[in-house]
């Protein structure tokens, strides 16, 4: 595809690459100058990589040490 064609149809080409996941080679005067490629699969929904990585460990607001333990340390 020529650079002129790419400029005229850029948004529709990006959508086509997203759907088909097939790259598009862009040329200028017959020479390859760029390639429009889809992002790697893991970049489409990055929050999915976090699933299962967080665990609830209990009360995160209360002090770790009780008042009695603090008094004993004084």
C-alpha positions, 0 to 999 in steps of 0.5 A: 500500500502506498503512503498516499493510500495509507493517509487517505484510509488510515483509520479504516486500516487500523480497524482492519488490522485490529480485526484481522491481526494481519500487518499492512506494509506501507511503501513510498515510491516503491520502497517499504517505509513502515508496517502497521501491525497489531499489538501483542495479545497481552497488550489488548487487555493488560488488566487480565494479566493481574488476575489472581495476583492479589490476595486479601491478607486481613485487616489493612487499617488496624495497627500491626502491634497492639496497644499492650505490646507498645506499652510493654516496649516502652 
